[in-house]
Amino acid sequence: MNAKTLRGFQTEAVNSGVDLFTTTKRLLDAAGADVAGKTAAINHNGYLLIEAPTGSGKTLMVGTIVERFSHEEDVVWFWFAPFKGVVGQTAAVLREEFHGLRLRELADDRSTAMSRRGDVFVTTWQTVATRVKDKRNVRKEGDTNPSIDTLIEALRDQGLRIGVVVDEAHSRCLHPHDSTGVQFRRRSITRPGGRDRAKSPVEEQDLRSARIAPRIARQSATGHEGRGHGRSGRP
């Protein structure tokens, strides 16, 4: 990715995002097996919300954050598009613009053997989120493809962390304006406590908590006129 394609406000947002997640990585590594320390690191530094007007380049900014941080940390990313029709469009942009990332298909490429940092699965929330696990194909165990639940656990066992991008996060829970959330954490897709409930790597309640967290890093890009729009995520 050529940094010269970024405008001033985009560069500022990207640098801030990468710095934030780099701090999160350092705190997580320092916490070791301390669950409380890891939780504090995630809650205070593990979320980034970008709000910016339509046409301001939110996908460019978030994609650059994901690509740059993937150079520093072993992360596999799940990028949630708001609608099925947007999945192909998002994947095409990431494939064309970000050669440091590798696009994979969640439907038929859930093997962990060849997984590596910078892998990105672009999908929709509806593909994985359900209260009845067997109602989603990606939640079922197959002969050649494990369920996404098993995939997440296997990635963690390999030392890979999980990053999440929620495109158009306002359509879920965050804000009436366009927003994209990015999250970075190392935890299972399944709910702690063993309750077998369908869960994407990030649930809406997680993002609500992130949105109101006192220390959430919120990037507002004002390089364009118009309504605020954005993306949310965590590494």
C-alpha positions, -999 to 999 in steps of 0.1 A, spaced: 0 0 0 15 33 -10 13 58 19 11 87 -6 -24 77 -14 -35 89 20 -45 125 27 -35 143 58 -65 136 79 -64 99 68 -27 96 77 -34 110 111 -63 85 117 -43 56 105 -12 64 126 -34 69 157 -51 35 151 -19 16 146 -4 33 177 -35 23 197 -34 -13 187 4 -15 192 -2 -3 227 -29 -30 231 -5 -56 219 22 -45 244 -3 -45 273 -17 -79 263 18 -94 261 27 -79 295 -4 -93 311 6 -128 303 -19 -152 320 -35 -123 340 -71 -123 328 -79 -91 346 -49 -74 330 -59 -86 295 -95 -75 300 -83 -40 311 -61 -38 280 -89 -46 257 -115 -24 274 -92 6 274 -73 3 242 -87 -26 221 -114 -7 202 -113 20 176 -143 38 161 -138 58 129 -165 83 120 -162 102 88 -184 116 59 -194 95 29 -165 94 4 -138 102 30 -121 69 25 -130 49 55 -123 16 38 -89 30 28 -81 41 63 -93 9 80 -76 -13 54 -44 5 60 -46 1 97 -53 -36 93 -25 -41 68 1 -21 88 -7 -37 121 -6 -72 105 30 -65 97 37 -62 135 14 -88 150 1 -122 141 -36 -114 135 -63 -130 114 -91 -106 106 -129 -110 103 -144 -81 83 -182 -78 87 -199 -60 58 -234 -47 65 -251 -65 36 -244 -95 15 -241 -74 -16 -213 -53 -1 -191 -84 7 -178 -88 -29 -173 -51 -33 -153 -48 0 -133 -80 -8 -124 -66 -43 -111 -33 -28 -90 -51 -2 -76 -75 -28 -67 -47 -52 -54 -21 -28 -38 -41 1 -14 -67 -12 -1 -73 23 -35 -89 32 -48 -123 20 -85 -126 13 -101 -160 22 -136 -174 18 -153 -183 50 -178 -206 33 -152 -231 20 -117 -221 33 -117 -226 70 -86 -247 72 -62 -236 99 -31 -254 85 -22 -226 61 -35 -197 81 -11 -168 87 -10 -132 98 -29 -108 75 -56 -133 65 -90 -116 61 -124 -132 60 -150 -108 46 -185 -118 55 -218 -105 70 -230 -105 106 -259 -128 95 -236 -154 82 -224 -163 117 -248 -148 142 -276 -171 154 -290 -185 186 -291 -220 171 -257 -230 160 -267 -255 133 -287 -229 115 -256 -214 100 -234 -235 76 -202 -219 89 -211 -230 124 -213 -266 114 -184 -291 116 -175 -305 81 -152 -333 69 -128 -308 53 -139 -275 69 -142 -270 107 -169 -247 121 -159 -211 126 -160 -218 163 -134 -245 159 -114 -223 135 -112 -195 161 -100 -219 188 -74 -234 164 -61 -200 154 -56 -191 190 -38 -224 197 -14 -214 169 -7 -181 186 -27 -160 162 -49 -132 176 -83 -122 162 -91 -88 147 -125 -77 138 -138 -49 116 -175 -40 116 -183 -19 86 -212 6 88 -213 -1 125 -241 25 129 -265 0 113 -260 -22 143 -258 -2 174 -232 25 175 -243 57 160 -268 71 135 -239 82 113 -217 59 92 -191 43 115 -166 15 113 -154 -3 143 -121 -22 146 -114 -45 174 -83 -64 185 -84 -92 210 -75 -128 217 -106 -147 226 -130 -173 214 -159 -167 191 -180 -187 216 -195 -171 247 -174 -176 279 -191 -200 304 -198 -227 278 -232 -214 268 -238 -226 232 -251 -195 216 -242 -184 182 -218 -155 184 -197 -136 159 -162 -126 171 -179 -94 184 -214 -91 196 -235 -60 196 -233 -56 234 -195 -57 231 -196 -27 206 -221 -9 228 -197 -12 257 -168 -1 235 -188 29 222 -193 43 257 -160 32 272 -143 62 288 -110 56 270 -122 45 236 -102 60 208 -126 77 185 -113 91 152 -135 117 136 -123 125 100 -134 159 90 -116 163 57 -149 162 38 -181 181 43 -213 162 50 -228 138 75 -204 119 97 -198 83 87 -175 56 100 -163 21 107 -157 3 139 -132 -25 148 -108 -40 173 -75 -57 165 
